[in-house]
């Protein structure tokens, strides 16, 4: 008797939980979708642009005064986006029904107080939770995390009581495929360019508008900037009428008054003037080489850049290099690279937004961005051996095309697994049903035999 009571007690607890007013399978699925989709989007936009995550993590480290090796920051950027994407997908699909919400809750145990600190102290402009895809204010980010944490606490109690799309024995395959997919996306984004570009200067963007395209209202609007320069480890701001001498290094330009829609575009400042319209060729083809930190660029790229300069010049175009350095650094680069192309100093934040990587190539056609890729992804021998008529098309990485193909490929694999999984369940049910039917028939035949007269 005690053993029967003991064996029934877990069922009683389960039934009591399922009869709770808070529990309903529809609520569980709704929260799976909300929380899972949020983490999927957050992890995907981080993973697709790992350089953006590296930059954002660097902003935090700079504010806190921490010095972390670049390699560790890069690993952290890969892991942060990948873990969010995989765990969010597993929760969304109903896989690892106990582990997934627990791991996400542990992540929120770190993120919630961190975003509270960011909302109060405001050390960075935005937390970067959704990369450049969707920018939330620091306060809105904290409020979002409160809701996510509350939803996850609910799922800690009830998520395991509702089945998922896949049965447990194939969950590891699903998790492995999701991990492989997001790793490939991150790898391409880090070594070539992000496969989706959510920044201001994405492909098909006119980098510098023609003068006749600017409205009279924009031309008449008064726009005022302050110019930030650094020297000997300190930074100061200057007005346009009182710029420092050449011993100071230009850092960035900040808008003081006026419309950001008018002024916050692609700009290259020299002696307080925007010379971007003079640099960018809106009438032909052009290569732009971006180097956000001249001290970290590989000098072997100089041969590649010179060959690209020869190639585009023979087509009637031009090549321009934009680097973040003072005059001494630019003179050094000209000396070691034997550059015949013009080189200008530009804001590092602007260069990182135009193209990711330590050194990148941007192709413009009549001032419109057509494609961009890191110089490290271009083979020197490939440039020299490919016929000139084909080289320009071959250099186009076409990242969105490969992203669609990659997503379709992995999506089809998951659908096939789901179909086989569901078919397996159906077959198992049919076998079980037949066995039960056969057992009942045997029992019936045996019973009828027992009652026959001797």
NORVENPE-V202744 format. One record per backbone hydrogen bond with DSSP energy under -0.5 kcal/mol. CO is the residue of the C=O (numbers start at 0). NH is the residue of the N-H. Records with the same first field share a line. If there is no record, write none. Layout:
# NORVENPE-V202744
CO->NH, NH
This chain:
# NORVENPE-V202744
0->4
1->5
2->6
3->7
4->8
5->9
7->11
8->12
9->13
10->14
11->15
12->16
13->17
14->18
16->19
19->22
23->26, 27
24->28
25->29
26->30
27->31
28->32
29->33
30->34, 35
31->35
32->36
33->37
34->38
35->39
36->40
37->41
38->42
39->43
40->44
41->45
42->46
43->47
44->48
46->49
48->51, 52
49->53
50->54
51->55
52->56
53->57
54->58
55->59
56->60
57->61
58->62
59->63
60->64, 65
65->67
68->71, 72
69->73
70->74
71->75
72->76
73->77
74->78
75->79
76->80
77->81
78->82
79->83
80->84
81->85
82->86
83->87
84->88
85->89
86->90
87->91
88->92
89->93, 94
90->93
92->164, 165
95->99
97->101
98->102
99->103
100->104
101->105
102->106
103->107
104->108
105->109
106->109, 110
107->111
109->113
110->114
111->115
112->116
113->117
114->118
115->119
116->120, 121
117->121
127->130
129->132, 133
133->135
136->140
137->141
138->142
139->143
140->144
141->145
142->146
143->147
144->148
145->149
146->150
147->151
148->152
149->153
150->154
151->155
152->156
153->156, 157
154->158
157->160
158->161
166->169
167->170
169->173
170->174
171->175
172->176
173->177
174->178
175->179
176->180
177->181
178->182
179->183
180->184
181->185
182->186
183->187
184->188
185->189
186->190
187->191, 192
191->373
195->197
198->201
201->204
204->206, 368
206->265
209->212
210->213
214->218
215->219
216->220
220->222
223->255, 256
225->227, 253
226->228, 237
227->250, 251
228->235
229->248
230->233
233->230
235->228
237->226
238->241
244->247
247->249
248->229
251->227
253->225
256->223
258->262
259->263
262->264
264->266
267->274
269->272
272->269, 274
274->277, 278
275->278, 279
279->281
280->283, 366
283->365, 366
284->317
285->363
286->319
287->289, 361
288->321
289->359
290->323
292->295
293->296
297->300
298->301
299->302, 303
300->304
301->305
302->306
303->307
304->308
305->309
306->310
307->311
308->312
309->313
310->314
311->316
312->315
317->286
318->341
319->288
320->322, 343
321->290
322->324, 345
323->293
325->329
326->330
327->331
328->332
329->333
330->334
331->335
332->336
333->337, 338
341->320
343->322
346->350
347->351
348->352
349->353
350->354
357->292
358->374, 375
359->289
360->372
361->287, 363
362->369, 370
363->285
364->367
366->206
367->364
368->203
370->362
372->360
373->376
374->377
376->378
378->382
379->383
380->384
381->385
386->389, 390
387->391
389->393
390->394
391->395
392->395
394->396
397->400, 401
398->402
399->403
400->404
401->405
402->406
403->407
404->408
405->409
406->410
407->411
408->412
409->413
410->414
411->415
412->416
413->417
414->418
415->419
416->420
417->421
418->422
419->423
420->424
421->425
422->426
423->427
424->428
425->429
426->430
427->431
428->432
429->433
430->434
431->435
432->436
433->437
434->438
435->439
436->440
437->441
438->442
439->443
440->444
441->445
442->446
443->447
444->448
445->449
446->450
448->451
